[in-house]
Amino acid sequence: MEKPITKRQKELLKIIYQFIRDTGYPPTLQEMKGSLGVASNQSILDLIKKLIEQKLIKKQEGAARGIVIKDKGYQILNKPSLVATVGVTSAGPLMEAVEITGEWRAVSNEVERLQDDVFILKISGDSMINAGINDNDLVLVQQKKEFYTNDIVVAQTPDGTTVKRFISEDKPPYVYLKPENSNYSNIRFTDEMRMEGKVISAFHDGFWKNVK
């Protein structure tokens, strides 16, 4: 039988959530100590261990700010998920991905909670406007290993990173990346390319909207 979360564990979980929401990154051990009002590192480490065992958070070893709240943790807090914005990607001429650090976004309850790793990219360009993805929109991306024709994907190419629709069919050019704007041309898929994830939804006009 699963043990219920204790008051102290929930306090720390709330602190972690609020810190990420307010500052854009997870708290360090020292910051958690100060917020919880304890003097012992071990007290915090013990609470973190319990939260990990209950699958409320996960921690990247060796990273001072490597705490990520898991889906169950958000359910306990009854709070919207926070997802990392990790870069800018192109929906126009190809460009290099630009790393963004210290920026997390709340994903509303309208967006399905995903068990797999997700991240947010900011869009630059207008090649996907007919799919409801506009310049400067944010897109929620689910990391995947398998993709199907018509998926909107984040693809890494020799020239940079781009968001396009993945097409696989039994006639030339067989496999390619398709823009959703007639001003742009298809991009033939090659062995040098790889797909990083599937675009699930776009943040536009103040709302997360599913994309198809």
ZAZATOR-83999 format. One record per residue: residue in one letter; x, y, z of N, C-alpha, C in turn. Coordinates in steps of 0.2 Angstrom, whole numbers, padded with zeros to 4 digits, always signed. Example, Ala and Ser with C-alpha at 12.3 -4.5 7.8 and 13.67 -1.06 7.14 Angstrom:
BEGIN
A+0066-0028+0039+0062-0022+0039+0066-0016+0039 S+0064-0011+0035+0068-0005+0036+0064+0000+0039 
END
This chain:
BEGIN
M+0004-0006+0000+0000+0000+0000+0004+0006+0000 E+0003+0011-0004+0007+0017-0005+0006+0022+0001 K+0011+0024+0004+0011+0028+0010+0009+0035+0007 P+0005+0039+0012+0002+0045+0010+0008+0050+0011 I+0008+0056+0007+0013+0061+0008+0012+0064+0015 T+0018+0065+0018+0018+0069+0025+0017+0076+0024 K+0015+0080+0029+0015+0087+0029+0021+0090+0027 R+0027+0088+0030+0033+0091+0028+0035+0089+0021 Q+0034+0083+0019+0036+0082+0012+0032+0086+0007 K+0025+0088+0008+0021+0092+0004+0024+0099+0004 E+0026+0101+0010+0029+0108+0011+0035+0109+0006 L+0039+0104+0006+0045+0104+0002+0043+0104-0005 L+0038+0100-0007+0036+0100-0014+0033+0106-0016 K+0029+0110-0012+0027+0116-0013+0032+0121-0014 I+0037+0121-0010+0043+0125-0011+0046+0125-0017 I+0047+0118-0019+0051+0117-0026+0047+0120-0032 Y+0040+0119-0031+0036+0121-0037+0036+0129-0037 Q+0035+0132-0031+0035+0139-0031+0041+0142-0033 F+0047+0139-0031+0053+0142-0033+0054+0142-0041 I+0052+0136-0044+0053+0135-0051+0048+0141-0054 R+0042+0141-0052+0037+0146-0055+0040+0153-0054 D+0043+0155-0049+0045+0162-0047+0051+0164-0051 T+0056+0159-0051+0063+0161-0053+0064+0158-0060 G+0061+0153-0062+0063+0150-0068+0067+0144-0068 Y+0069+0142-0062+0074+0136-0061+0073+0133-0054 P+0074+0126-0054+0073+0123-0047+0078+0126-0042 P+0076+0125-0035+0080+0127-0030+0086+0123-0029 T+0092+0126-0026+0097+0122-0024+0096+0119-0017 L+0100+0115-0014+0100+0112-0007+0099+0118-0002 Q+0104+0122-0003+0104+0128+0002+0098+0132+0002 E+0095+0133-0004+0089+0137-0005+0083+0133-0002 M+0083+0127-0003+0077+0123+0000+0078+0123+0008 K+0084+0123+0010+0085+0123+0018+0082+0130+0020 G+0084+0135+0017+0082+0142+0019+0074+0143+0019 S+0071+0140+0014+0064+0141+0013+0060+0137+0018 L+0063+0131+0019+0060+0126+0024+0061+0128+0031 G+0067+0132+0032+0068+0134+0039+0072+0128+0043 V+0076+0124+0040+0080+0119+0043+0087+0121+0042 A+0091+0118+0047+0099+0119+0047+0103+0113+0044 S+0099+0108+0044+0103+0101+0042+0102+0100+0034 N+0108+0099+0031+0107+0096+0024+0104+0089+0024 Q+0105+0085+0029+0102+0078+0029+0095+0078+0029 S+0092+0083+0032+0085+0084+0033+0081+0085+0026 I+0084+0089+0022+0082+0090+0015+0083+0084+0011 L+0089+0081+0011+0091+0075+0007+0086+0070+0009 D+0084+0069+0015+0079+0063+0017+0072+0065+0014 L+0070+0071+0014+0064+0073+0011+0064+0072+0004 I+0069+0074+0001+0070+0073-0007+0070+0065-0008 K+0073+0061-0005+0073+0054-0006+0066+0051-0005 K+0062+0054+0000+0055+0051+0000+0051+0053-0006 L+0052+0060-0008+0048+0062-0014+0050+0058-0020 I+0056+0056-0021+0058+0052-0026+0055+0045-0026 E+0055+0042-0020+0053+0036-0019+0045+0035-0021 Q+0042+0041-0019+0035+0041-0020+0033+0044-0028 K+0038+0045-0032+0038+0046-0039+0034+0053-0039 L+0036+0058-0035+0033+0064-0035+0038+0069-0039 I+0044+0068-0038+0050+0071-0042+0055+0066-0044 K+0059+0069-0049+0065+0065-0050+0071+0070-0050 K+0077+0067-0049+0083+0071-0049+0088+0069-0053 Q+0091+0074-0057+0097+0072-0061+0103+0073-0057 E+0107+0067-0056+0113+0066-0052+0118+0071-0054 G+0121+0075-0050+0127+0079-0051+0125+0086-0053 A+0119+0087-0053+0116+0094-0055+0113+0098-0049 A+0116+0104-0048+0114+0107-0042+0106+0109-0042 R+0104+0110-0048+0097+0112-0049+0093+0107-0053 G+0095+0100-0052+0092+0095-0056+0086+0092-0054 I+0081+0095-0051+0075+0093-0048+0070+0094-0053 V+0066+0089-0055+0060+0090-0060+0054+0087-0056 I+0048+0091-0056+0042+0088-0053+0039+0083-0058 K+0037+0078-0056+0033+0073-0060+0026+0074-0060 D+0022+0071-0065+0015+0071-0065+0011+0070-0059 K+0013+0065-0055+0010+0064-0049+0011+0070-0044 G+0017+0073-0044+0018+0078-0040+0013+0084-0041 Y+0012+0086-0047+0007+0091-0049+0000+0089-0047 Q-0001+0083-0047-0008+0081-0045-0009+0082-0038 I-0004+0080-0034-0004+0081-0027-0005+0089-0025 L-0001+0093-0029-0002+0100-0027-0008+0103-0030 N-0011+0100-0035-0017+0102-0039-0014+0109-0043 K-0009+0108-0046-0006+0114-0049-0004+0112-0057 P-0004+0117-0061-0003+0115-0068+0005+0114-0069 S+0006+0109-0074+0013+0107-0075+0018+0113-0077 L+0024+0113-0075+0029+0117-0077+0034+0114-0082 V+0035+0117-0088+0039+0113-0093+0045+0118-0095 A+0050+0115-0096+0056+0120-0098+0056+0122-0105 T+0057+0129-0106+0058+0131-0112+0066+0131-0114 V+0067+0126-0119+0074+0125-0120+0078+0128-0126 G+0074+0131-0130+0077+0134-0136+0072+0138-0141 V+0075+0140-0146+0071+0143-0151+0072+0139-0157 T+0067+0138-0161+0068+0134-0167+0064+0137-0173 S+0066+0135-0179+0064+0138-0185+0057+0135-0188 A+0053+0140-0190+0047+0138-0194+0047+0142-0200 G+0053+0143-0203+0055+0147-0209+0061+0144-0211 P+0066+0149-0214+0072+0147-0215+0076+0143-0209 L+0080+0138-0211+0083+0134-0205+0087+0139-0201 M+0088+0137-0195+0092+0141-0191+0095+0137-0185 E+0100+0139-0182+0103+0135-0176+0098+0136-0170 A+0097+0130-0166+0094+0131-0160+0098+0136-0155 V+0094+0140-0152+0097+0144-0147+0095+0142-0140 E+0100+0141-0136+0098+0139-0129+0095+0144-0125 I+0090+0143-0121+0087+0147-0117+0087+0144-0110 T+0090+0148-0105+0091+0145-0098+0087+0149-0093 G+0085+0146-0088+0081+0149-0083+0074+0151-0085 E+0071+0147-0089+0064+0149-0091+0060+0143-0091 W+0055+0143-0087+0050+0138-0087+0043+0141-0087 R+0038+0137-0090+0032+0139-0092+0027+0134-0089 A+0021+0137-0086+0016+0133-0084+0011+0130-0090 V+0010+0124-0090+0006+0121-0095-0001+0120-0092 S-0006+0123-0095-0013+0123-0092-0016+0116-0092 N-0021+0115-0088-0025+0109-0087-0028+0107-0094 E-0029+0111-0099-0031+0110-0105-0027+0105-0109 V-0020+0105-0107-0016+0101-0111-0015+0095-0107 E-0015+0089-0111-0015+0082-0108-0008+0082-0104 R-0008+0079-0098-0002+0077-0095+0001+0071-0098 L+0008+0072-0100+0011+0067-0104+0016+0064-0099 Q+0017+0057-0100+0021+0053-0095+0028+0054-0098 D+0029+0055-0105+0036+0055-0107+0039+0062-0106 D+0045+0063-0107+0048+0070-0106+0046+0075-0111 V+0044+0081-0109+0042+0086-0114+0046+0092-0113 F+0046+0096-0118+0049+0103-0117+0046+0108-0122 I+0048+0114-0121+0045+0119-0125+0050+0123-0129 L+0048+0124-0135+0052+0128-0140+0048+0134-0142 K+0052+0140-0143+0049+0146-0146+0050+0145-0154 I+0045+0147-0157+0045+0147-0165+0047+0153-0168 S+0051+0153-0173+0054+0159-0176+0052+0157-0184 G+0047+0161-0187+0046+0160-0194+0038+0158-0195 D+0036+0158-0201+0029+0157-0203+0028+0152-0207 S+0032+0147-0208+0031+0141-0212+0026+0136-0210 M+0023+0137-0204+0018+0132-0201+0012+0136-0199 I+0010+0141-0202+0004+0145-0200-0002+0142-0202 N-0002+0138-0207-0008+0134-0209-0010+0128-0204 A-0005+0127-0200-0006+0121-0195-0008+0125-0188 G-0008+0131-0188-0010+0135-0182-0004+0137-0178 I+0002+0136-0181+0008+0138-0177+0011+0144-0180 N+0011+0150-0177+0014+0156-0179+0020+0158-0177 D+0023+0163-0180+0029+0166-0177+0029+0169-0170 N+0034+0167-0166+0034+0168-0159+0030+0164-0155 D+0026+0160-0157+0022+0155-0153+0027+0150-0149 L+0024+0148-0144+0028+0142-0140+0024+0136-0142 V+0028+0130-0143+0026+0124-0144+0028+0119-0139 L+0023+0115-0137+0025+0109-0132+0027+0103-0136 V+0033+0100-0135+0036+0095-0139+0036+0089-0134 Q+0034+0083-0137+0035+0077-0133+0041+0073-0137 Q+0046+0071-0133+0051+0067-0135+0049+0060-0137 K+0050+0058-0143+0048+0051-0145+0053+0048-0149 K+0053+0041-0150+0057+0038-0155+0054+0035-0161 E+0047+0035-0161+0044+0033-0167+0039+0039-0169 F+0039+0039-0176+0035+0045-0179+0031+0042-0185 Y+0025+0045-0186+0020+0043-0191+0019+0049-0196 T+0018+0047-0202+0016+0052-0207+0011+0057-0205 N+0012+0063-0206+0008+0069-0204+0009+0071-0197 D+0013+0068-0193+0015+0071-0187+0019+0078-0188 I+0018+0083-0184+0022+0089-0184+0028+0088-0179 V+0034+0088-0182+0040+0086-0178+0045+0092-0178 V+0049+0091-0173+0055+0095-0172+0061+0091-0175 A+0064+0093-0181+0069+0090-0184+0076+0093-0184 Q+0081+0089-0183+0088+0092-0183+0091+0091-0190 T+0093+0096-0193+0096+0095-0200+0103+0097-0200 P+0107+0096-0205+0114+0099-0205+0114+0106-0205 D+0109+0110-0207+0108+0117-0207+0105+0120-0201 G+0102+0116-0196+0099+0119-0190+0093+0115-0188 T+0089+0118-0184+0083+0114-0181+0077+0118-0184 T+0072+0113-0186+0066+0116-0189+0060+0112-0187 V+0054+0115-0187+0047+0112-0186+0044+0112-0192 K+0042+0105-0194+0038+0104-0200+0034+0098-0200 R+0030+0097-0204+0026+0091-0204+0030+0085-0208 F+0030+0079-0204+0034+0073-0207+0029+0070-0212 I+0032+0068-0218+0028+0065-0223+0032+0059-0225 S+0029+0053-0225+0031+0047-0228+0026+0043-0232 E+0028+0043-0239+0023+0040-0244+0027+0036-0249 D+0023+0032-0253+0026+0027-0258+0028+0030-0265 K+0029+0037-0265+0031+0040-0271+0036+0045-0270 P+0040+0047-0275+0045+0052-0274+0042+0059-0271 P+0045+0062-0266+0052+0061-0264+0052+0056-0258 Y+0046+0052-0257+0046+0047-0252+0045+0049-0245 V+0051+0052-0242+0051+0054-0235+0053+0062-0235 Y+0049+0066-0232+0051+0073-0233+0048+0077-0227 L+0050+0083-0226+0047+0088-0221+0043+0093-0225 K+0037+0094-0223+0033+0098-0227+0031+0104-0223 P+0032+0110-0226+0029+0116-0222+0022+0117-0223 E+0019+0121-0219+0012+0122-0219+0011+0129-0222 N+0014+0131-0227+0014+0138-0230+0016+0137-0237 S+0012+0139-0242+0014+0138-0249+0020+0142-0251 N+0022+0147-0247+0028+0150-0249+0035+0147-0248 Y+0034+0141-0245+0040+0137-0243+0040+0130-0247 S+0046+0127-0248+0047+0121-0252+0048+0115-0247 N+0046+0109-0249+0047+0103-0245+0055+0102-0244 I+0056+0099-0239+0063+0097-0237+0064+0090-0237 R+0068+0087-0242+0069+0080-0243+0073+0077-0236 F+0070+0072-0233+0073+0069-0227+0079+0065-0229 T+0085+0066-0226+0091+0062-0227+0094+0059-0221 D+0099+0054-0222+0102+0051-0217+0105+0055-0212 E+0106+0061-0214+0110+0066-0209+0105+0069-0204 M+0099+0069-0205+0093+0072-0201+0091+0067-0196 R+0088+0070-0191+0085+0066-0185+0079+0070-0182 M+0074+0066-0180+0068+0070-0177+0069+0069-0170 E+0068+0075-0166+0069+0075-0159+0062+0074-0155 G+0057+0076-0158+0050+0075-0154+0045+0077-0159 K+0039+0076-0156+0032+0078-0159+0029+0084-0156 V+0027+0088-0160+0024+0094-0157+0016+0092-0155 I+0015+0093-0149+0008+0092-0146+0003+0097-0147 S+0006+0103-0145+0001+0109-0144+0005+0115-0145 A+0002+0121-0147+0005+0127-0147+0001+0132-0143 F+0005+0137-0140+0003+0142-0136+0002+0148-0140 H-0005+0150-0141-0006+0156-0146-0012+0159-0143 D-0012+0166-0143-0017+0170-0140-0019+0169-0133 G-0014+0167-0129-0016+0165-0122-0018+0159-0120 F-0018+0154-0125-0021+0147-0124-0016+0142-0127 W-0016+0136-0124-0013+0130-0127-0018+0127-0131 K-0017+0126-0138-0021+0123-0142-0018+0117-0145 N-0021+0111-0146-0018+0105-0149-0017+0106-0156 V-0012+0103-0159-0011+0104-0166-0011+0097-0169 K-0013+0097-0175-0014+0090-0179-0011+0091-0186 
END
